[in-house]
Amino acid sequence: MTLFKHEIKMNLKSLLIWSSCVGIFCFGCLLLFESLEGSIEPMADMYSQMGAFSTALGLDRLNISTIEGYYATEIALIFSIGGAMFSAMTGACMVSKEEEGHTSEFLNTLPFGRKQIIIAKYFASVAIITLFQFLCIFWELLGFFIANAMPETDCYVLYHLAQFFMQWEIGSLCFLLSSVCKRKQIGAALGFALLLYAMDFMCRVVPDIENIKYITPYYFSNASDIFTTKALDESMVIICFTCIILSSVSSFLVYIKRDLAA
């Protein structure tokens, strides 16, 4: 518990900066909705007929002049990418920072076994991702309140639940990377998060590579799909949890057996 609290404290500054940047960006865009509502409506049909681009962003299924369409196609995109990048960075730094900072030897002299260390760090990363969600939701709800508009509550909650699963999966995969590497792979983690988004975008545009959707968690957590179908793809959620379990268990097994640099 001591190590868990320490990791939360050490990542608090990064959490506040990222959640403020992403949350305030979403908040600002929501404030624009009231002034843009009238001007966007005549263009909604045009946006829905932009071919593959409309399909990829969900503009062919949702009306951008409504709060649901505006949120799902504009705000949710900001939150999805920002949240994925934060989760990737958090996971990638959690373990390898000890070896890079030459503190791993000191950490292992404390009354913690390796098993306790890796478990505490993993659950700290999950807690940080959860706090990020709630802080960003606070800014979004504030924006909805001021704009005097709110999307359907069930879909909104379901979307953020899917986003939490997505961020948890990406964070777990990057946590595995952190367990393997001796230095923080922040660039690789951020690139990985963006690559997954690019894969989601491409598989929606190019039918021949549609099966890529089973690889990227962006697909099942897509706001346009959730606000349209009002449900999550159960098979994709199972794949997500399978990936989380495999990556977390692999991180545990790798860390307790590998040689650590002083």
CYANA upper distance limits for C-alpha pairs under 8 A (distance plus 0.5 A):
  1 MET  CA      5 LYS  CA      6.71
  1 MET  CA    120 ALA  CA      7.67
  2 THR  CA      6 HIS  CA      6.68
  3 LEU  CA      7 GLU  CA      6.69
  3 LEU  CA    117 ILE  CA      7.81
  3 LEU  CA    120 ALA  CA      6.79
  3 LEU  CA    121 LYS  CA      8.03
  4 PHE  CA      8 ILE  CA      6.92
  4 PHE  CA    120 ALA  CA      5.53
  4 PHE  CA    121 LYS  CA      6.83
  4 PHE  CA    123 PHE  CA      7.88
  4 PHE  CA    124 ALA  CA      6.02
  5 LYS  CA      9 LYS  CA      6.70
  5 LYS  CA    124 ALA  CA      8.19
  6 HIS  CA     10 MET  CA      6.61
  7 GLU  CA     11 ASN  CA      6.68
  7 GLU  CA    121 LYS  CA      7.34
  7 GLU  CA    124 ALA  CA      6.73
  8 ILE  CA     12 LEU  CA      6.44
  8 ILE  CA    124 ALA  CA      6.63
  8 ILE  CA    125 SER  CA      8.50
  8 ILE  CA    127 ALA  CA      8.40
  8 ILE  CA    128 ILE  CA      7.28
 11 ASN  CA     15 LEU  CA      6.60
 11 ASN  CA    128 ILE  CA      8.22
 12 LEU  CA     16 LEU  CA      6.65
 13 LYS  CA     17 ILE  CA      6.71
 14 SER  CA     18 TRP  CA      6.59
 15 LEU  CA     19 SER  CA      6.39
 15 LEU  CA    128 ILE  CA      7.57
 15 LEU  CA    131 LEU  CA      8.48
 15 LEU  CA    132 PHE  CA      6.98
 16 LEU  CA     20 SER  CA      6.31
 17 ILE  CA     21 CYS  CA      6.62
 18 TRP  CA     22 VAL  CA      6.58
 18 TRP  CA     86 PHE  CA      7.41
 18 TRP  CA    132 PHE  CA      8.46
 19 SER  CA     23 GLY  CA      6.00
 19 SER  CA    132 PHE  CA      6.14
 19 SER  CA    133 GLN  CA      8.47
 19 SER  CA    135 LEU  CA      6.64
 19 SER  CA    136 CYS  CA      6.22
 20 SER  CA     24 ILE  CA      6.09
 20 SER  CA    135 LEU  CA      8.26
 20 SER  CA    136 CYS  CA      7.80
 21 CYS  CA     25 PHE  CA      6.54
 22 VAL  CA     26 CYS  CA      6.79
 22 VAL  CA     78 ILE  CA      7.74
 22 VAL  CA     79 PHE  CA      6.89
 22 VAL  CA     82 GLY  CA      6.69
 22 VAL  CA     83 GLY  CA      8.30
 22 VAL  CA    136 CYS  CA      7.37
 23 GLY  CA     27 PHE  CA      6.55
 23 GLY  CA     79 PHE  CA      8.23
 23 GLY  CA    135 LEU  CA      7.71
 23 GLY  CA    136 CYS  CA      4.92
 23 GLY  CA    137 ILE  CA      7.83
 23 GLY  CA    138 PHE  CA      8.31
 23 GLY  CA    139 TRP  CA      5.70
 23 GLY  CA    140 GLU  CA      7.14
 24 ILE  CA     28 GLY  CA      6.45
 24 ILE  CA    136 CYS  CA      8.43
 24 ILE  CA    139 TRP  CA      6.74
 25 PHE  CA     29 CYS  CA      6.80
 25 PHE  CA     78 ILE  CA      8.45
 26 CYS  CA     30 LEU  CA      6.71
 26 CYS  CA     75 ILE  CA      6.19
 26 CYS  CA     78 ILE  CA      7.54
 26 CYS  CA     79 PHE  CA      7.70
 26 CYS  CA    139 TRP  CA      7.80
 26 CYS  CA    140 GLU  CA      6.75
 26 CYS  CA    143 GLY  CA      8.34
 27 PHE  CA     31 LEU  CA      6.90
 27 PHE  CA    139 TRP  CA      6.09
 27 PHE  CA    140 GLU  CA      5.85
 27 PHE  CA    142 LEU  CA      7.62
 27 PHE  CA    143 GLY  CA      5.31
 28 GLY  CA     32 LEU  CA      7.20
 28 GLY  CA    143 GLY  CA      7.79
 29 CYS  CA     33 PHE  CA      7.41
 29 CYS  CA     75 ILE  CA      7.44
 30 LEU  CA     71 TYR  CA      8.30
 30 LEU  CA     75 ILE  CA      8.04
 30 LEU  CA    140 GLU  CA      8.09
 30 LEU  CA    143 GLY  CA      5.96
 30 LEU  CA    144 PHE  CA      7.16
 30 LEU  CA    147 ALA  CA      7.26
 31 LEU  CA     35 SER  CA      8.49
 31 LEU  CA    143 GLY  CA      6.50
 31 LEU  CA    144 PHE  CA      8.34
 31 LEU  CA    146 ILE  CA      7.56
 31 LEU  CA    147 ALA  CA      6.12
 32 LEU  CA     36 LEU  CA      6.55
 33 PHE  CA     37 GLU  CA      6.11
 33 PHE  CA     67 ILE  CA      8.13
 33 PHE  CA     70 TYR  CA      8.19
 33 PHE  CA    147 ALA  CA      7.52
 34 GLU  CA     38 GLY  CA      8.41
 34 GLU  CA    147 ALA  CA      6.63
 35 SER  CA     39 SER  CA      8.41
 36 LEU  CA     40 ILE  CA      6.32
 37 GLU  CA     41 GLU  CA      6.89
 37 GLU  CA     65 SER  CA      6.05
 37 GLU  CA     66 THR  CA      7.99
 38 GLY  CA     42 PRO  CA      8.31
 38 GLY  CA     65 SER  CA      8.11
 39 SER  CA     43 MET  CA      8.01
 40 ILE  CA     44 ALA  CA      6.69
 40 ILE  CA     64 ILE  CA      7.70
 40 ILE  CA     65 SER  CA      6.08
 41 GLU  CA     64 ILE  CA      7.90
 41 GLU  CA     65 SER  CA      5.44
 43 MET  CA     47 TYR  CA      6.77
 44 ALA  CA     48 SER  CA      6.82
 44 ALA  CA     63 ASN  CA      6.65
 44 ALA  CA     64 ILE  CA      6.38
 44 ALA  CA     65 SER  CA      6.94
 45 ASP  CA     49 GLN  CA      7.02
 46 MET  CA     50 MET  CA      7.35
 47 TYR  CA     54 SER  CA      7.05
 47 TYR  CA     59 LEU  CA      6.73
 47 TYR  CA     60 ASP  CA      8.01
 48 SER  CA     54 SER  CA      6.11
 48 SER  CA     59 LEU  CA      5.40
 48 SER  CA     60 ASP  CA      4.72
 48 SER  CA     61 ARG  CA      7.97
 48 SER  CA     63 ASN  CA      8.40
 49 GLN  CA     54 SER  CA      7.08
 49 GLN  CA     60 ASP  CA      7.24
 50 MET  CA     54 SER  CA      5.66
 51 GLY  CA     55 THR  CA      6.96
 52 ALA  CA     56 ALA  CA      6.60
 52 ALA  CA    204 ARG  CA      8.32
 52 ALA  CA    205 VAL  CA      5.82
 53 PHE  CA     57 LEU  CA      6.86
 53 PHE  CA    205 VAL  CA      7.82
 54 SER  CA     58 GLY  CA      6.26
 54 SER  CA     59 LEU  CA      5.14
 54 SER  CA     60 ASP  CA      5.89
 55 THR  CA     59 LEU  CA      6.81
 55 THR  CA     60 ASP  CA      6.27
 55 THR  CA     61 ARG  CA      8.44
 55 THR  CA    204 ARG  CA      7.41
 55 THR  CA    205 VAL  CA      7.52
 56 ALA  CA    201 PHE  CA      6.29
 56 ALA  CA    202 MET  CA      8.38
 56 ALA  CA    204 ARG  CA      5.82
 56 ALA  CA    205 VAL  CA      6.52
 57 LEU  CA     73 THR  CA      6.52
 57 LEU  CA    224 SER  CA      7.77
 58 GLY  CA     62 LEU  CA      6.82
 58 GLY  CA     73 THR  CA      6.94
 58 GLY  CA    224 SER  CA      5.70
 58 GLY  CA    225 ASP  CA      7.89
 59 LEU  CA     63 ASN  CA      7.29
 59 LEU  CA     64 ILE  CA      7.49
 59 LEU  CA     69 GLY  CA      8.26
 59 LEU  CA     73 THR  CA      7.39
 61 ARG  CA    224 SER  CA      8.03
 61 ARG  CA    228 THR  CA      7.54
 62 LEU  CA     68 GLU  CA      8.08
 62 LEU  CA     69 GLY  CA      5.41
 62 LEU  CA    224 SER  CA      7.66
 62 LEU  CA    228 THR  CA      7.87
 63 ASN  CA     68 GLU  CA      8.27
 63 ASN  CA     69 GLY  CA      5.45
 63 ASN  CA     70 TYR  CA      7.93
 64 ILE  CA     68 GLU  CA      8.05
 64 ILE  CA     69 GLY  CA      4.79
 64 ILE  CA     70 TYR  CA      5.08
 64 ILE  CA     73 THR  CA      7.77
 65 SER  CA     69 GLY  CA      7.10
 65 SER  CA     70 TYR  CA      6.79
 66 THR  CA     70 TYR  CA      6.47
 67 ILE  CA     71 TYR  CA      6.38
 67 ILE  CA    149 ALA  CA      7.06
 67 ILE  CA    150 MET  CA      7.15
 67 ILE  CA    151 PRO  CA      6.34
 68 GLU  CA     72 ALA  CA      6.44
 68 GLU  CA    150 MET  CA      8.29
 68 GLU  CA    151 PRO  CA      5.48
 68 GLU  CA    152 GLU  CA      7.77
 68 GLU  CA    227 PHE  CA      7.76
 69 GLY  CA     73 THR  CA      6.45
 69 GLY  CA    224 SER  CA      8.19
 70 TYR  CA     74 GLU  CA      6.15
 70 TYR  CA     75 ILE  CA      7.57
 71 TYR  CA     75 ILE  CA      5.28
 71 TYR  CA     76 ALA  CA      6.38
 71 TYR  CA    151 PRO  CA      8.31
 72 ALA  CA     76 ALA  CA      5.67
 72 ALA  CA     77 LEU  CA      7.87
 72 ALA  CA    223 ALA  CA      5.45
 72 ALA  CA    224 SER  CA      5.77
 72 ALA  CA    227 PHE  CA      7.60
 73 THR  CA     77 LEU  CA      6.94
 73 THR  CA    223 ALA  CA      7.72
 73 THR  CA    224 SER  CA      6.93
 74 GLU  CA     78 ILE  CA      7.42
 75 ILE  CA     79 PHE  CA      6.93
 76 ALA  CA     80 SER  CA      6.39
 76 ALA  CA    223 ALA  CA      6.79
 77 LEU  CA     81 ILE  CA      6.76
 77 LEU  CA    223 ALA  CA      8.47
 78 ILE  CA     82 GLY  CA      6.48
 79 PHE  CA     83 GLY  CA      6.18
 80 SER  CA     84 ALA  CA      6.55
 80 SER  CA    163 GLN  CA      7.44
 80 SER  CA    218 TYR  CA      8.37
 81 ILE  CA     85 MET  CA      6.66
 81 ILE  CA    193 ALA  CA      8.11
 81 ILE  CA    194 LEU  CA      7.76
 81 ILE  CA    197 TYR  CA      7.94
 82 GLY  CA     86 PHE  CA      6.72
 83 GLY  CA     87 SER  CA      6.61
 83 GLY  CA    132 PHE  CA      8.33
 83 GLY  CA    133 GLN  CA      8.46
 83 GLY  CA    167 GLN  CA      7.09
 84 ALA  CA     88 ALA  CA      6.57
 84 ALA  CA    166 MET  CA      8.00
 84 ALA  CA    167 GLN  CA      5.89
 84 ALA  CA    170 ILE  CA      7.25
 84 ALA  CA    171 GLY  CA      8.42
 84 ALA  CA    193 ALA  CA      6.32
 85 MET  CA     89 MET  CA      6.63
 85 MET  CA    189 ALA  CA      8.08
 85 MET  CA    190 LEU  CA      5.87
 85 MET  CA    193 ALA  CA      6.16
 85 MET  CA    194 LEU  CA      7.97
 86 PHE  CA     90 THR  CA      6.57
 87 SER  CA     91 GLY  CA      6.66
 87 SER  CA    129 ILE  CA      6.70
 87 SER  CA    167 GLN  CA      6.11
 87 SER  CA    168 TRP  CA      7.66
 87 SER  CA    170 ILE  CA      6.91
 87 SER  CA    171 GLY  CA      5.23
 88 ALA  CA     92 ALA  CA      6.54
 88 ALA  CA    167 GLN  CA      8.29
 88 ALA  CA    170 ILE  CA      6.26
 88 ALA  CA    171 GLY  CA      5.39
 88 ALA  CA    173 LEU  CA      8.43
 88 ALA  CA    174 CYS  CA      6.06
 88 ALA  CA    175 PHE  CA      8.46
 88 ALA  CA    186 ILE  CA      8.37
 88 ALA  CA    189 ALA  CA      5.73
 88 ALA  CA    190 LEU  CA      6.61
 88 ALA  CA    192 PHE  CA      8.33
 88 ALA  CA    193 ALA  CA      7.01
 89 MET  CA     93 CYS  CA      6.76
 89 MET  CA    171 GLY  CA      8.18
 89 MET  CA    174 CYS  CA      8.04
 89 MET  CA    186 ILE  CA      6.12
 89 MET  CA    189 ALA  CA      6.46
 89 MET  CA    190 LEU  CA      6.93
 90 THR  CA     94 MET  CA      6.72
 90 THR  CA    125 SER  CA      7.00
 90 THR  CA    171 GLY  CA      7.25
 90 THR  CA    175 PHE  CA      8.38
 91 GLY  CA     95 VAL  CA      8.44
 91 GLY  CA    125 SER  CA      6.85
 91 GLY  CA    171 GLY  CA      5.24
 91 GLY  CA    172 SER  CA      6.88
 91 GLY  CA    173 LEU  CA      8.03
 91 GLY  CA    174 CYS  CA      5.35
 91 GLY  CA    175 PHE  CA      4.61
 91 GLY  CA    176 LEU  CA      8.31
 91 GLY  CA    178 SER  CA      7.31
 92 ALA  CA     96 SER  CA      7.80
 92 ALA  CA    171 GLY  CA      8.11
 92 ALA  CA    174 CYS  CA      5.28
 92 ALA  CA    175 PHE  CA      5.73
 92 ALA  CA    176 LEU  CA      8.29
 92 ALA  CA    177 LEU  CA      6.75
 92 ALA  CA    178 SER  CA      5.24
 92 ALA  CA    184 LYS  CA      6.59
 92 ALA  CA    185 GLN  CA      6.44
 92 ALA  CA    186 ILE  CA      6.59
 92 ALA  CA    189 ALA  CA      6.79
 93 CYS  CA     97 LYS  CA      6.00
 93 CYS  CA    175 PHE  CA      8.11
 93 CYS  CA    178 SER  CA      6.71
 93 CYS  CA    184 LYS  CA      5.75
 93 CYS  CA    185 GLN  CA      7.74
 93 CYS  CA    186 ILE  CA      7.56
 94 MET  CA    121 LYS  CA      6.98
 94 MET  CA    122 TYR  CA      8.31
 94 MET  CA    125 SER  CA      7.70
 94 MET  CA    175 PHE  CA      7.27
 94 MET  CA    178 SER  CA      7.16
 95 VAL  CA     99 GLU  CA      8.39
 95 VAL  CA    118 ILE  CA      8.18
 95 VAL  CA    121 LYS  CA      7.69
 95 VAL  CA    175 PHE  CA      7.75
 95 VAL  CA    178 SER  CA      5.85
 95 VAL  CA    179 SER  CA      6.15
 96 SER  CA    100 GLU  CA      6.73
 96 SER  CA    178 SER  CA      5.48
 96 SER  CA    179 SER  CA      6.74
 96 SER  CA    180 VAL  CA      8.32
 96 SER  CA    181 CYS  CA      6.61
 96 SER  CA    182 LYS  CA      5.79
 96 SER  CA    183 ARG  CA      5.76
 96 SER  CA    184 LYS  CA      5.88
 97 LYS  CA    101 GLY  CA      6.25
 97 LYS  CA    182 LYS  CA      8.30
 97 LYS  CA    183 ARG  CA      6.94
 97 LYS  CA    184 LYS  CA      6.36
 98 GLU  CA    102 HIS  CA      6.40
 98 GLU  CA    103 THR  CA      5.41
 98 GLU  CA    104 SER  CA      5.28
 99 GLU  CA    103 THR  CA      6.64
 99 GLU  CA    104 SER  CA      5.82
 99 GLU  CA    182 LYS  CA      6.09
 99 GLU  CA    183 ARG  CA      7.19
 99 GLU  CA    260 LEU  CA      7.46
 99 GLU  CA    261 ALA  CA      6.16
 99 GLU  CA    262 ALA  CA      7.02
100 GLU  CA    182 LYS  CA      6.64
100 GLU  CA    183 ARG  CA      5.51
100 GLU  CA    184 LYS  CA      7.54
102 HIS  CA    261 ALA  CA      7.85
102 HIS  CA    262 ALA  CA      5.99
103 THR  CA    107 LEU  CA      6.61
103 THR  CA    262 ALA  CA      7.41
104 SER  CA    108 ASN  CA      6.73
104 SER  CA    260 LEU  CA      7.56
104 SER  CA    261 ALA  CA      7.55
104 SER  CA    262 ALA  CA      6.38
105 GLU  CA    109 THR  CA      7.06
105 GLU  CA    260 LEU  CA      8.36
105 GLU  CA    261 ALA  CA      8.06
105 GLU  CA    262 ALA  CA      5.51
106 PHE  CA    110 LEU  CA      7.45
107 LEU  CA    112 PHE  CA      8.47
108 ASN  CA    112 PHE  CA      7.21
108 ASN  CA    113 GLY  CA      7.57
108 ASN  CA    114 ARG  CA      7.75
112 PHE  CA    116 GLN  CA      6.39
112 PHE  CA    117 ILE  CA      6.86
113 GLY  CA    117 ILE  CA      6.81
114 ARG  CA    118 ILE  CA      6.70
114 ARG  CA    255 TYR  CA      7.93
114 ARG  CA    256 ILE  CA      6.17
115 LYS  CA    119 ILE  CA      6.63
115 LYS  CA    252 PHE  CA      7.67
115 LYS  CA    256 ILE  CA      6.99
116 GLN  CA    120 ALA  CA      6.47
117 ILE  CA    121 LYS  CA      6.65
118 ILE  CA    122 TYR  CA      6.57
118 ILE  CA    251 SER  CA      8.42
118 ILE  CA    252 PHE  CA      6.80
118 ILE  CA    255 TYR  CA      7.67
119 ILE  CA    123 PHE  CA      6.73
119 ILE  CA    252 PHE  CA      7.96
120 ALA  CA    124 ALA  CA      6.52
121 LYS  CA    125 SER  CA      6.76
122 TYR  CA    126 VAL  CA      6.97
122 TYR  CA    172 SER  CA      8.48
122 TYR  CA    175 PHE  CA      7.95
122 TYR  CA    248 SER  CA      8.26
123 PHE  CA    127 ALA  CA      6.59
124 ALA  CA    128 ILE  CA      6.64
125 SER  CA    129 ILE  CA      6.78
125 SER  CA    171 GLY  CA      8.00
126 VAL  CA    130 THR  CA      6.71
126 VAL  CA    168 TRP  CA      7.08
126 VAL  CA    171 GLY  CA      8.23
127 ALA  CA    131 LEU  CA      6.70
128 ILE  CA    132 PHE  CA      6.68
129 ILE  CA    133 GLN  CA      6.93
129 ILE  CA    164 PHE  CA      8.16
129 ILE  CA    167 GLN  CA      7.62
129 ILE  CA    168 TRP  CA      7.62
130 THR  CA    134 PHE  CA      7.06
130 THR  CA    164 PHE  CA      7.63
131 LEU  CA    135 LEU  CA      6.63
132 PHE  CA    136 CYS  CA      6.70
133 GLN  CA    137 ILE  CA      6.59
133 GLN  CA    160 HIS  CA      8.21
133 GLN  CA    164 PHE  CA      7.62
134 PHE  CA    138 PHE  CA      6.68
135 LEU  CA    139 TRP  CA      7.24
136 CYS  CA    140 GLU  CA      6.81
137 ILE  CA    141 LEU  CA      6.51
138 PHE  CA    142 LEU  CA      6.68
139 TRP  CA    143 GLY  CA      6.72
140 GLU  CA    144 PHE  CA      6.73
141 LEU  CA    145 PHE  CA      6.59
142 LEU  CA    146 ILE  CA      6.78
143 GLY  CA    147 ALA  CA      6.48
144 PHE  CA    148 ASN  CA      6.32
144 PHE  CA    149 ALA  CA      5.79
144 PHE  CA    150 MET  CA      6.00
145 PHE  CA    149 ALA  CA      7.15
145 PHE  CA    150 MET  CA      8.03
151 PRO  CA    155 CYS  CA      8.15
151 PRO  CA    156 TYR  CA      7.14
152 GLU  CA    156 TYR  CA      6.69
153 THR  CA    157 VAL  CA      6.60
154 ASP  CA    158 LEU  CA      6.59
154 ASP  CA    230 LYS  CA      8.23
155 CYS  CA    159 TYR  CA      6.46
155 CYS  CA    226 ILE  CA      7.00
155 CYS  CA    227 PHE  CA      6.07
155 CYS  CA    230 LYS  CA      6.27
155 CYS  CA    231 ALA  CA      8.40
156 TYR  CA    160 HIS  CA      6.93
156 TYR  CA    227 PHE  CA      8.27
157 VAL  CA    161 LEU  CA      6.66
158 LEU  CA    162 ALA  CA      6.70
158 LEU  CA    226 ILE  CA      7.89
158 LEU  CA    230 LYS  CA      8.34
158 LEU  CA    231 ALA  CA      7.96
158 LEU  CA    232 LEU  CA      8.33
159 TYR  CA    163 GLN  CA      6.66
159 TYR  CA    221 SER  CA      7.08
159 TYR  CA    222 ASN  CA      8.18
159 TYR  CA    223 ALA  CA      6.54
159 TYR  CA    226 ILE  CA      6.83
159 TYR  CA    227 PHE  CA      8.34
160 HIS  CA    164 PHE  CA      6.59
161 LEU  CA    165 PHE  CA      6.93
162 ALA  CA    166 MET  CA      6.69
162 ALA  CA    220 PHE  CA      7.84
162 ALA  CA    221 SER  CA      5.40
162 ALA  CA    232 LEU  CA      8.16
163 GLN  CA    167 GLN  CA      6.55
163 GLN  CA    221 SER  CA      6.20
164 PHE  CA    168 TRP  CA      6.42
165 PHE  CA    169 GLU  CA      6.65
165 PHE  CA    237 VAL  CA      8.48
165 PHE  CA    240 CYS  CA      7.74
165 PHE  CA    241 PHE  CA      8.43
166 MET  CA    170 ILE  CA      6.78
166 MET  CA    217 PRO  CA      5.90
166 MET  CA    218 TYR  CA      7.26
166 MET  CA    221 SER  CA      7.25
166 MET  CA    240 CYS  CA      7.90
167 GLN  CA    171 GLY  CA      6.34
168 TRP  CA    172 SER  CA      6.50
168 TRP  CA    244 ILE  CA      7.79
169 GLU  CA    173 LEU  CA      6.76
169 GLU  CA    217 PRO  CA      8.14
169 GLU  CA    240 CYS  CA      6.91
169 GLU  CA    241 PHE  CA      7.95
169 GLU  CA    243 CYS  CA      7.20
169 GLU  CA    244 ILE  CA      5.69
170 ILE  CA    174 CYS  CA      6.73
170 ILE  CA    193 ALA  CA      7.72
171 GLY  CA    175 PHE  CA      6.45
172 SER  CA    176 LEU  CA      6.80
172 SER  CA    244 ILE  CA      6.42
172 SER  CA    247 SER  CA      6.46
172 SER  CA    248 SER  CA      6.52
173 LEU  CA    177 LEU  CA      7.02
173 LEU  CA    243 CYS  CA      8.44
173 LEU  CA    244 ILE  CA      7.83
173 LEU  CA    247 SER  CA      6.14
173 LEU  CA    248 SER  CA      8.19
174 CYS  CA    178 SER  CA      6.67
174 CYS  CA    189 ALA  CA      6.72
175 PHE  CA    179 SER  CA      6.73
175 PHE  CA    247 SER  CA      8.41
175 PHE  CA    248 SER  CA      8.14
175 PHE  CA    251 SER  CA      7.52
176 LEU  CA    180 VAL  CA      6.91
176 LEU  CA    247 SER  CA      6.43
176 LEU  CA    248 SER  CA      7.28
176 LEU  CA    250 SER  CA      7.36
176 LEU  CA    251 SER  CA      5.23
177 LEU  CA    181 CYS  CA      6.67
177 LEU  CA    185 GLN  CA      8.24
178 SER  CA    182 LYS  CA      8.04
178 SER  CA    183 ARG  CA      8.15
178 SER  CA    184 LYS  CA      7.10
178 SER  CA    185 GLN  CA      7.67
179 SER  CA    251 SER  CA      6.20
179 SER  CA    254 VAL  CA      7.27
179 SER  CA    255 TYR  CA      6.26
180 VAL  CA    251 SER  CA      8.18
180 VAL  CA    254 VAL  CA      7.37
180 VAL  CA    255 TYR  CA      7.81
181 CYS  CA    185 GLN  CA      8.15
182 LYS  CA    260 LEU  CA      8.44
182 LYS  CA    261 ALA  CA      7.89
185 GLN  CA    189 ALA  CA      6.65
186 ILE  CA    190 LEU  CA      6.65
187 GLY  CA    191 GLY  CA      6.53
188 ALA  CA    192 PHE  CA      6.47
189 ALA  CA    193 ALA  CA      6.85
190 LEU  CA    194 LEU  CA      6.89
191 GLY  CA    195 LEU  CA      6.48
192 PHE  CA    196 LEU  CA      6.78
193 ALA  CA    197 TYR  CA      7.13
194 LEU  CA    198 ALA  CA      6.74
195 LEU  CA    199 MET  CA      6.65
196 LEU  CA    200 ASP  CA      6.83
196 LEU  CA    216 THR  CA      5.80
196 LEU  CA    217 PRO  CA      7.94
196 LEU  CA    218 TYR  CA      7.40
197 TYR  CA    201 PHE  CA      6.75
197 TYR  CA    216 THR  CA      7.82
197 TYR  CA    218 TYR  CA      6.62
198 ALA  CA    202 MET  CA      6.58
199 MET  CA    203 CYS  CA      6.58
199 MET  CA    212 ILE  CA      7.27
199 MET  CA    213 LYS  CA      8.07
199 MET  CA    216 THR  CA      7.19
200 ASP  CA    204 ARG  CA      6.96
200 ASP  CA    212 ILE  CA      7.87
200 ASP  CA    213 LYS  CA      6.71
200 ASP  CA    216 THR  CA      6.74
200 ASP  CA    218 TYR  CA      6.56
200 ASP  CA    219 TYR  CA      6.17
201 PHE  CA    205 VAL  CA      7.03
202 MET  CA    206 VAL  CA      6.35
202 MET  CA    209 ILE  CA      8.21
203 CYS  CA    207 PRO  CA      6.89
203 CYS  CA    208 ASP  CA      8.25
203 CYS  CA    209 ILE  CA      5.83
203 CYS  CA    210 GLU  CA      5.04
203 CYS  CA    211 ASN  CA      7.79
203 CYS  CA    212 ILE  CA      6.62
203 CYS  CA    213 LYS  CA      6.99
204 ARG  CA    210 GLU  CA      7.12
206 VAL  CA    210 GLU  CA      7.28
211 ASN  CA    215 ILE  CA      8.42
212 ILE  CA    216 THR  CA      7.27
213 LYS  CA    217 PRO  CA      8.09
213 LYS  CA    219 TYR  CA      6.20
214 TYR  CA    219 TYR  CA      8.33
214 TYR  CA    236 MET  CA      7.22
214 TYR  CA    239 ILE  CA      8.07
217 PRO  CA    221 SER  CA      7.05
217 PRO  CA    236 MET  CA      8.40
217 PRO  CA    240 CYS  CA      7.34
218 TYR  CA    222 ASN  CA      6.38
220 PHE  CA    225 ASP  CA      8.28
220 PHE  CA    232 LEU  CA      7.08
220 PHE  CA    233 ASP  CA      6.72
220 PHE  CA    236 MET  CA      6.67
220 PHE  CA    237 VAL  CA      7.82
221 SER  CA    225 ASP  CA      8.34
221 SER  CA    226 ILE  CA      7.78
221 SER  CA    232 LEU  CA      8.17
222 ASN  CA    226 ILE  CA      6.90
223 ALA  CA    227 PHE  CA      6.47
224 SER  CA    228 THR  CA      6.55
225 ASP  CA    229 THR  CA      6.41
225 ASP  CA    230 LYS  CA      8.20
226 ILE  CA    230 LYS  CA      5.47
226 ILE  CA    231 ALA  CA      6.19
226 ILE  CA    232 LEU  CA      7.05
232 LEU  CA    237 VAL  CA      8.00
233 ASP  CA    237 VAL  CA      6.90
234 GLU  CA    238 ILE  CA      6.75
235 SER  CA    239 ILE  CA      6.87
236 MET  CA    240 CYS  CA      6.68
237 VAL  CA    241 PHE  CA      6.79
238 ILE  CA    242 THR  CA      6.58
239 ILE  CA    243 CYS  CA      6.67
240 CYS  CA    244 ILE  CA      6.79
241 PHE  CA    245 ILE  CA      6.63
242 THR  CA    246 LEU  CA      6.62
243 CYS  CA    247 SER  CA      6.49
244 ILE  CA    248 SER  CA      6.52
245 ILE  CA    249 VAL  CA      6.52
246 LEU  CA    250 SER  CA      6.44
247 SER  CA    251 SER  CA      6.57
248 SER  CA    252 PHE  CA      6.86
249 VAL  CA    253 LEU  CA      6.76
250 SER  CA    254 VAL  CA      6.49
251 SER  CA    255 TYR  CA      6.53
252 PHE  CA    256 ILE  CA      6.83
253 LEU  CA    257 LYS  CA      7.04
254 VAL  CA    258 ARG  CA      6.51
